[in-house]
Amino acid sequence: MGFINILLIALSVLLIIFVAISTRRHKKQQDEFKRRFLDGESAANNVRKKEIDAELFFIPDLSKLPEIEEGDPFQVERTSKRRMIKFLKPTTNLELKMQYGRAQMDVLALYEENFNEFLKSLTAWAGSLVENGNDEKALTVLKYAITHGSEYRNTYKYAADIYLKLNDVTALNLLREKCLRNHFNDSAVQQHVVEYIESNMKLIVNI
């Protein structure tokens, strides 16, 4: 058997050993992660129900928005009256269980959904204002939604389109920074919005 063949066999054996060790180490890490997760869930499920912090509750200030259309077609006023919470930072379900107890999870989910529905109604209203040529009013609504952390892509797209019409690259850059600062549960949506804003910026620069 030639030296090269012996070398190839030795390398193959070493590769098999390396793969086996790596696989074993990866499985051990997975098992450790799973154990920690289950331990955390078990501990969280035993936390007694606690009152939700008052600072999390969000009360919309409709005085900062244009006059709501008659009949409230986009349910802005209706959704604003629902009880809602605005998380001040990204928070996992496990963290919420540990802080407020399992018994509060459904209530927290409902209040958060109410908050998102309010922001969604603002975005729909702004879209209608844009279609009717009321860009100034639309921008007021969009700025309010963005300030409070909207995750809806159209919130940013409508604003970006208005700034494009105004040839305001500075405003587009600020919008991009706000989008990056805001928390998105779906990072793909955030990336899509950032790219959309950047494309509008390039259009202005190339004019």
Order of alpha helices (4+ residues) and beta strands (2+ residues): alpha-alpha-alpha-alpha-alpha-alpha-alpha-alpha
